[in-house]
């Protein structure tokens, strides 16, 4: 029996906080949870803290479409809340309205259509202004925040998923949806779970590809992978997945294989993504994946040795205005080939071994205005086996460079004149003798009368008379192309 005094007080306070119009409200006092419609008629009630989800579900089932407002309380979920089309589930803020997943439950919220057919999908669902947590035990229990399958046009905003050991979002076959202003701390290496998983394969069954999903203004972390995007084949590959303004502050477990795992994931875009203090390898990119990264920075914790930036196989990688720091190789490949890598205005730093290394590339490897830093005694940039050549322009590499199969290279060269030497050589690193060579003096002493020759190893600067003596007084910019 609902106590009338506590009922009326809780209802009065909640109605003052609610933004009308709403179709139903759900609120609690100390002992009772109840739902009522917009006219004040009670839809359902129950004992508070046993399974508040059943009362919330009754409110959802009682309306065809509209807004369900949850009061500023903790709601205990012994069973998942199942959302249907045209329903908004709205709390009073992530720190005020909390959905607590009770042990024995599997997940907090479920959005499942009947099939991939457009008429069977759940659509136009909104979730906002609430948080999802585990009722007890924290990250050591395999409970998911939200499971989604065969749905479209979802809008999830201002939601915290805090310290669940399962997945924050487990997504299959989702279209045209937006995830904004989220905090997702989820996943556990012991359960093989991650903060976000987008997949089109479940139990060997191939579902339709998820596409056109946007994640914006996200804080993400946990003790499993951050993101897994995995399809099944060229015909079933999630595509058009975008991450904008993402920050990770929580360290990953060092036993995690990769922070981001992309397999058969076509057209993944990441912009303004900043991940620091990562304890695992960062990216795994395999099987026709296309990954675009811009204006971002990724850094592995320097106390965790041998962790790579990228492992890439049979895929394409495009990098712009970004920085990558690894304790092992920044870019590595397994024994299979890659398709293409292009980078502009990027910096690659390896703290322990070769900064970059390729075994085979089908298409061009291209770096423009990039900087490479390797550990002492290792190569800053090491390229081997580019089938269609390696295109380099305005590259700075320390401590040194090892290039095979380059078709274009450029840089600066500095020498000290001794008053007698008339020829100075620059190793161009090209696959054969260049057909185009451009050498430009950058100091007054270097600007004396000279001509340029080249062979399959070097560019030669030949002076008609020796330039004057000096320390580093001869500086040139150069470009060579096959």
N, C-alpha and C positions, 0 to 999 in steps of 0.2 A: 504494500500500500504506500503510495507517495504521500509524504508528509506535506500538508497544504502550505504551511508557512515557508519551509525550505524550497518547495516547488515554485511558489509564486515569486520568492526573492530571486532564485536562480534564473527563472524565466524573465523577470523584469530586467535584471542586469544584462542578460544575454541579448534581449531584444533591443536594448539601447545600443549595444555594440554592433548588431547586425546591420548590413546595408540592404535595404529593401530594393526591389522585390525579391522574395525568396519563396521557394515552394514548400520547404520543410526545414525545421530546425531540430538539432539534437543537442541536449544539454544534460548536465548531471548535478546532483547535490551529493551529500556525503554517502548516501546509501542507494540511490536510484539513478538510473539513466533512462531517459525517455525521448521520444520523438513526437512532434506534432506538426500539423500542416499550417498553412498561412492563416487559416481561420481560427486557429487555436485548438482544433480537435486533436486528441491524442491518437497517434498512429500505433505506437508500441511502447512498452516500458519493460524494464528488467532490473535485476540486482546489479548495482554498480561494481565494475571490476571483474565480473565473472566472464562474460563475453559481450562487451559493448558493441562488437561488430554486428551482432544479430539485430540490435535495435537500429543501427545505422542502415543495415541492409533492408530492413522493413520500410524505412523512410524512402530509400531509393526505389524499391519495388512498388511503392504506393503512388508514384507520380510517373507520368509519361515522359516529361522532360522538365528541366528547370534546375534551380540551385538548392543544394543541401548545405546549410550552414551549421558548422560544428562549433560549440562553445569553447571557451578557453579552459580546457581540461585535459587530463590524460585519459585516453580511451584504450582499454585493454581489448586486444583482438585475439580471441581463441580460434577464430576462423577468418579467412580472407574476406575483405570487402570486394564485391563484384560490381564493377561499374558497367553501365549500358550506355547506348547512344544518347546524346543530347543532355547529359548530366554534368553538372559542375559540383565538385566536392571542395568546399572552401572553409578553411579554418580562420582563426583570429591572429595568425602569425606563427612562424616556426617555433618560437620560444614559448608560445602560449597554448597552442593546440598540438598535442603529441599523440600519435598512434603507436601504441606499445605492442609489439608482436610477442604473444605469450608462447612459452616453450610448449612444443607439441603442435603448434601451428607451423606453416611452411613459409608464408609470405603475408604482407600487409594488404596490398591492393592487387586486384586482378582485372585486366581489361582484355577479354577474349571474344573474338568473333566466332561465328560458326564455321566459316571457311574463308578462303582467299577471294572468293567472288565478291564483287563490289557491293552487291545487295546484302551480303552476309557479314560485312565488316562492321565492327563497332566504330562509330565516328563522332566527332565533335564532343569529345570529353575534355573537361577542364579539371585540373587539380592545382590548388594553390593555397599558400599561406598556412602551411602545416609542416610538421616533421614526423618522420618515421624512425623508430628506435626499437631495440630489443628490450623486452620487459625486464630481463635480468641476464647476467652472464656476459654481456658485451660481445666482442668480436670472435669469441671462441665457439659460437653456435652458428650453424649453417642455415640462416633464415634470410630470405630475400625481401627487399623493399617493395618493388613493383614488377609484376610480370605482365607482359604485353604480347599479344599474338593476333594477327589478322585484324588490324585496326588502321584508322587513318584520321588525319586532322585532329590530333591531340594537342593540347596546350598545357604544359606543366610548368608552373612559375612559382618562385619563392618557396621552394620545398627543400627541407634538410633531410637527408638520409644519414643518420649518425650512428656509426659503429655497429653495423650489421655484418655478421661473418659470411653471409651469402652475398648475392649480387645486389647492388643498389637498384639497377634496372636490368632486367633480363628481357630482351626484345627479339621477337621473330616476326617477320613479315609486317612491317609498319611503314606507312606512307605519309609524306607531307605533314610532318609534325615538328613541334617546337618545344625545346627544353631550355628554360632561361632562369637565371638567378638561383642556381642550385648549389648546395653543398652536399657532396657524396663521399662519405667515408665508409668504405665497404670492401669486402673481399678478404680471403684468407688463403694462403698457399696450401694449407693442410686440406682444405676442401676443394681446391682447384677453382676458386671463384675469383671474380674481379669486380671492380666498381661498376662498370658498364659492359654488357655483352650484347652484341648485335649479330645474330646468326640466322641463317636460313636452313639449317639442318638440325633435326632433333631425332635422336634414336634411329638414324639411318634414313629418315624420311626427309625429302627435299621439299621445302616450302617456297613460296614466291619471294622474290628479293625485296628486302627493305630498301627504300630510296627516299632521297630528299628530306633528310633529318638535320635539324640545326640545333647544336648545343652551344649556348652563349652565356657568358658570365658565370663560369663554373669554378668552384673549388673542389678538387678531387684528390683522393688519397686512400690509403689502406694498406693491407698486408698481403694483397694478391696483385694481379695485374691491374693496371688502371683501366685499359680498354681492350677488348677483343672484338674484332670485326671479321667474320669468317663466313664465306659462302661455300658453294659446293663445286661450281664449275664456271666456265665462261657464261653459260646460260643462266646461272643462278649465283649472282655475285651482288652483295649489297653495294649500292653506289649513290653518289651525291650526298655523302655524310660530311658535315662541316662542323668544326670546332673553332669557336672564336672567343678570345679572352678567357683562357683557361689557366688556372694556377694550381700547382700541387705543392703543398708544404709538408705533408706527412711522408716520412721515409717508408720505402717499401722493404719488405723482408728480403734479405740478400739471397735467399733460396728461390726467389721468383725468377723465371727464365727471362721474360721481357715485360717492360712496363706497357708497351703498345704492341699488340699482335694482330697483323693484318694479313689474311690469307684469302685469295679470291675476293679481294675488296677493291672494287673499281671506283676510282675518283673519290679519294678521301682528301679533304682540305683542312689544313690547320693554320690558323693565323693568330698572332698574339698569344701564343701558348708558352708559359714559363714554368718549367719543372726543374726544381733544384733539389739537391740532397737525395737523388735517386740511388737506390742500393742495388739495382739490377741492370742488365742490359736494357737499352732504351727501346729500340724498334726492331721488329721482325716483319719484313715485307716480302711476300712470296706469291707466286702464281698469278700473273697478270694484274697485280695490284698497281694502282697509280696513286702516288702519294705526293701532295703539294704542301710545302711548309713555307710560311713567310713570316717575317717580323717576330721570330720566336727564339727561345733559348732553352737548351736542355743541358743539364750538368749532373754527372754521376758523382756521388760522394767520394772524395779523393782517398778515403781510408779503405774503400772496397776495391780490391785489385782485380785487374783482368776483365773488366766489364766493357762491352762494346757499345758504340753508338747505334749503328745500323748493321743488321745482317739482311742482305737483299739478294733475292734469287728470282729470275724470270719476271722482273717487274721494272717499273719506271719510277724514278725519283727526281723531283724538281724542288730546289731549295733557293730561297731568295731572302736576303737581309736577315740571316739567322746565324746563331752560334751554337756549336756542339762540342762538348767537352766530355771525354771518356777516359777511363783509366787503361783500357786496352785500345784496340783499333777503333777509330771513329767510324769507318765504313769497312765492312768485310763481306766476302761472299763465301758460300760453301763451294762445293766442287762443280755446281751447275752455273750456267751463265746468267748475266743480267741483261736487260734490254737497253736501258738508257739512264744516264745520270747527267743532269744539268744543274749547275749552281752558279749564282751570281751574288757578289757582295756578302760572302759568308766567311766565317772563321771556324776552322777545325783544329781542335787541340787534343792531343793524346799525351797522357801523363806517363805511360809506361812503354809503349811499343809504337810500331808504324801508325802514323795518323790515318792513312788510307791505303787500301790494297784491293785490287781486283784480279780475278783469275781470267775472266772472259767477258767481253761486252759485245752484243750484236750490233748496236748502234753507237753513235758517238758518245764519248765522255766529254763533257764540256764544262770548264771552269773559267769564269770571267771575274776579275777583281776579287779573288779569294786569297785567304791567308791560311797557311798550314803550319802547325807547330808539332814537332815530334820530340820525344825524349832524347837525351844525349846519346849519340851513337846509332840512332835510328833515322829513318827517312821521315821528313815532314810529309812528303807526297811520294807514294810508290804506286805506279801504274804498270800493269803487266797484262797484255793480251786483249787490247781493244781492237776488235776486228775491223771496224771502220775508222779507227784512229782516235786520237785524243786531242781535243781542241783546248788550248790554254792561252789565256790572254790576261796580262797584268796580274801575274801570280807571284806571291811572296811565300817562300817555303824555308823553314829552318828545322834542324840544322842543315839539311841538304835535300836533294831531290833525286829520285830514280824514276825515269820515264821511259817506257817502251811504247812504240807505235803512235807517238804524237804526230799530228799533222799540222798543228799550229802552236807556236809557243812565243812568249815574249817576256821581257823583264828588264832589269837594269844590271849593269856590270861596272865595276870600279877597279882601277889599276893604279899603281904608283910608277910614274915615269922615272927613268934613271939617266936620261940624256943620251943613251946609245941605242936602246931597243926601238925597233921600228914596226914590229908586228905583235899584235895582241889577239888572243883567241878567246872565243866564248862558246861553250858547249851548248848547242841548241836543243838536243834531246829529241829531234824529229826522226821519223821512221826512215827517211832518206834525205838526199841533198835537197835543200829548199829551192823552190823556183822563185820565191819572192823573199827579199831580205831588205829590211830598213833599219839603219843605224843612225841615231841622232846624238851628237855631242851635247852634254849637259854642263860642261865646265869650259872655261876659256882655254885652258891648256889642251883640252881634247879637240878643240875646234881647228887645229892645224889641218893642212891639206892631206887627205887620206882617201883611199878607195877600199871597197869591200869585196871579198871573195868568200866562198863557202864550199865545203865538201859534206859528206854524209855524217860527219861528227861535229864539226865546228864552223863558226863564223869567224873570219879573219879580218881584222882591221889593219890595213897596211899604210903606214905613213911614208911619204916621200923623204922626209927628214925626221929624225927622232924628236919627239916632244920633250919639253924640259923636265928636269928632275923635280920630284915632289912626292909627298905622302898623300895617296888617294886623290891625286890631282887630275886623273883621267876618268871621267864618269860618262856613261852612255846609256841611253834607252835603246832597246832593240826589239825587233819583231821578225820572225821567220815563219814561212808557211810553205808546205809542199805543194 
